[in-house]
Amino acid sequence: MENTNNLKKAQEWEQRMIENGHYREHFFKVFADQVNKLIDTPITVLEIGLELGHLAERLI
């Protein structure tokens, strides 16, 4: 039950960030484009931080 509640809170936070203009889609795209230019083989990504893995998702 606690994990479900934590997931719900994280999803609500994510939605507020998107609605308030704090979502960094442009940053994710630029970062992923640069990595793709430098690396031509499959990579493994570990994103550590307070976010929900959006950057890692774009890189993969």
WOMO-V736734 format. One record per residue. N is the residue number from 0. SS is DSSP state (H for helix, E for strand, - for the rest). Layout:
<<N	SS> <N	SS>>
This chain:
<<0	-> <1	H> <2	H> <3	H> <4	H> <5	H> <6	H> <7	H> <8	H> <9	H> <10	H> <11	H> <12	H> <13	H> <14	H> <15	H> <16	H> <17	H> <18	H> <19	-> <20	-> <21	-> <22	-> <23	-> <24	H> <25	H> <26	H> <27	H> <28	H> <29	H> <30	H> <31	H> <32	H> <33	H> <34	H> <35	H> <36	H> <37	H> <38	-> <39	-> <40	-> <41	-> <42	-> <43	-> <44	-> <45	-> <46	-> <47	-> <48	-> <49	-> <50	-> <51	-> <52	-> <53	H> <54	H> <55	H> <56	H> <57	H> <58	H> <59	->>
